[in-house]
Amino acid sequence: MAAGVHSSSTLEVTKPRQLFEFDPVALGFAMGFACVPSRCYAVSPDGQRFYAVQQLPTPAPPPVTQIHLIQSWTDELTARVGAR
């Protein structure tokens, strides 16, 4: 959204108008802005462009094919780093 701001003896603000449309799901904004600690968007220095971060789909993790069971792991830890 954008609104004109004019300053003379009084402050005048025009009615807001829509600048552009975008697909919030494609830009990763469906659940709100999640770009903490940085911003998800920026305006170019000349004010002619609007930049946004597009989140790429996360690939599925590989399936679990092995489980390593370590019994008495505290004994092994003590043997490796020593008792403190």
C-alpha positions in Angstrom: 0.0 0.0 0.0 1.1 3.6 -0.6 -0.2 7.0 0.3 0.9 10.4 -0.7 2.1 12.7 2.1 2.1 16.5 1.6 3.4 18.9 4.1 2.6 22.6 4.0 0.9 24.4 6.9 -0.8 21.1 7.7 0.0 17.5 7.1 -2.1 15.9 4.3 -2.2 12.2 3.6 -4.0 10.8 0.5 -6.1 7.7 0.5 -3.9 4.6 0.5 -3.7 2.6 -2.8 -2.5 -0.8 -3.6 1.0 -0.8 -5.3 1.0 -4.4 -6.6 -0.2 -7.9 -6.0 1.8 -10.9 -5.2 1.3 -14.5 -4.2 2.1 -14.7 -0.5 2.4 -18.5 -0.5 5.0 -18.4 -3.3 7.0 -15.8 -1.3 6.7 -17.8 2.0 4.4 -15.2 3.7 1.4 -17.5 4.1 2.2 -17.9 7.8 3.3 -14.3 8.2 6.8 -12.9 7.9 9.3 -15.4 9.1 12.6 -13.8 8.3 13.8 -13.0 11.8 16.4 -11.7 12.5 16.6 -10.1 9.0 13.9 -8.5 7.0 12.0 -10.4 4.2 11.7 -7.3 2.0 13.4 -4.1 1.0 12.7 -1.1 -1.3 15.4 -0.2 -3.8 17.3 3.0 -3.2 15.6 4.7 -6.2 12.1 3.6 -4.8 11.2 1.9 -8.1 11.5 -1.7 -7.0 10.4 -3.8 -4.1 12.5 -6.9 -3.2 11.2 -9.9 -1.3 12.8 -13.1 -0.1 11.4 -16.1 -1.7 11.5 -19.3 0.4 12.4 -22.4 -1.6 10.6 -25.6 -0.7 12.6 -27.7 1.8 13.6 -31.1 0.4 12.3 -34.1 2.3 14.9 -35.6 4.7 16.3 -39.0 3.7 14.5 -41.9 5.3 15.9 -43.4 8.6 17.5 -46.7 7.8 19.7 -47.3 10.9 19.5 -46.7 14.6 22.6 -46.8 16.8 21.8 -47.9 20.4 24.6 -47.2 22.9 24.1 -48.7 26.2 26.0 -47.4 29.2 26.9 -44.3 27.3 27.9 -42.5 30.4 30.7 -45.0 31.0 31.9 -44.5 27.4 31.8 -40.8 27.8 33.8 -41.0 31.1 36.4 -43.2 29.4 36.8 -40.7 26.5 36.9 -37.4 28.4 37.9 -38.5 31.9 36.0 -38.0 35.1 35.6 -34.5 36.3 
